[in-house]
């Protein structure tokens, strides 16, 4: 089965990693909307962009024709996930997000990271790479 055959069965919107990335984007957007202007345009913007970049890279990778080309974007998504963890930690330390928001987002990022790694591994197996 090639990638085009797989797309007949699995839509982007049906990928758990994509749905989870959208869920994270919505949670962070709600936080971002309520930040003070100076925080919004500094650390808030960085955090929002890194979170949104996870899903954007998953979508772009999914839209690529070749598996190896796709994997590059999934690696970018993983990099954005780690960047998001950095901004989230700073926002907690600077008391910009509550412990409750931190715990919710950190938990979802952890879950997404595991699922994204598993997804990358499954794609690599299809290419014959380990």
C-alpha positions in Angstrom: 0.0 0.0 0.0 1.5 3.4 -0.9 0.8 6.7 0.7 -1.9 7.7 -1.8 -3.8 4.5 -0.9 -3.5 5.2 2.8 -5.0 8.7 2.2 -8.2 7.1 0.9 -8.7 5.6 4.4 -7.3 8.2 6.7 -8.1 11.9 6.4 -5.8 14.5 8.1 -8.7 15.4 10.4 -8.8 11.8 11.6 -5.2 11.6 12.7 -5.1 11.7 16.5 -1.9 13.7 16.4 -3.5 16.4 14.3 -6.7 16.5 16.4 -4.6 16.8 19.6 -2.6 19.6 18.1 -5.8 21.5 17.2 -7.0 21.0 20.8 -3.8 22.4 22.2 -4.1 25.4 19.8 -7.6 26.2 21.1 -6.5 26.0 24.7 -3.5 28.2 24.2 -5.6 30.7 22.1 -8.0 31.1 25.0 -5.1 32.0 27.3 -3.4 34.2 24.7 -6.6 36.3 24.1 -6.7 37.3 27.7 -3.1 38.3 28.2 -2.0 41.9 28.8 -0.8 43.6 25.6 2.9 43.7 26.6 2.9 40.0 27.5 0.7 39.1 24.5 3.2 40.5 22.0 6.3 39.0 23.5 6.2 35.6 25.2 2.5 35.1 24.5 3.0 35.4 20.7 6.1 33.1 20.8 4.1 30.5 22.7 1.0 30.7 20.5 3.1 30.4 17.3 5.1 27.4 18.6 1.9 25.6 19.5 0.2 26.4 16.2 3.3 25.3 14.4 2.9 21.8 15.6 -0.4 21.2 13.8 0.7 23.2 10.8 3.8 21.0 10.3 1.7 17.9 10.8 -0.7 19.1 8.1 2.1 20.1 5.7 3.9 16.8 6.2 0.7 14.9 5.6 0.2 16.7 2.3 3.6 15.7 1.0 3.8 13.0 -1.6 6.9 11.1 -0.4 7.2 9.6 3.1 10.8 10.9 3.5 9.6 14.4 2.6 6.7 14.1 5.1 9.0 13.0 7.9 11.0 16.3 7.7 7.8 18.1 8.6 6.9 15.7 11.4 10.4 16.4 12.9 9.6 20.1 12.6 6.4 19.5 14.5 8.3 17.7 17.2 10.8 20.6 17.4 7.9 23.0 17.8 6.4 20.8 20.5 9.7 21.1 22.5 9.8 24.8 21.9 6.2 25.0 23.2 7.4 23.2 26.4 10.0 25.8 26.8 7.6 28.8 26.6 5.1 27.0 28.8 7.7 26.5 31.5 8.8 30.2 31.3 5.1 31.3 31.5 4.6 29.3 34.6 7.8 30.6 36.2 6.8 34.2 35.4 3.3 33.5 36.7 1.6 34.2 33.4 -0.3 30.9 33.4 -1.8 29.1 36.4 -0.5 25.8 37.6 -3.8 24.3 36.5 -3.3 25.6 32.9 0.3 24.5 33.0 -0.6 21.0 34.1 -3.3 20.6 31.4 -1.1 21.9 28.6 2.0 20.0 29.7 0.1 16.8 30.0 -1.3 17.2 26.4 2.1 18.1 25.1 3.6 15.0 26.7 0.8 12.8 25.2 1.2 14.4 21.8 5.0 14.0 21.9 4.6 10.2 22.5 2.0 9.9 19.7 4.1 12.0 17.3 7.2 9.9 18.0 5.2 6.7 17.4 3.7 8.2 14.2 7.2 9.1 12.9 8.4 5.6 13.7 5.5 4.1 11.8 6.2 6.3 8.8 9.9 5.4 8.9 9.1 1.7 8.8 7.1 2.2 5.6 10.2 3.6 4.0 12.4 0.8 5.2 14.4 3.2 7.4 14.9 2.5 11.1 
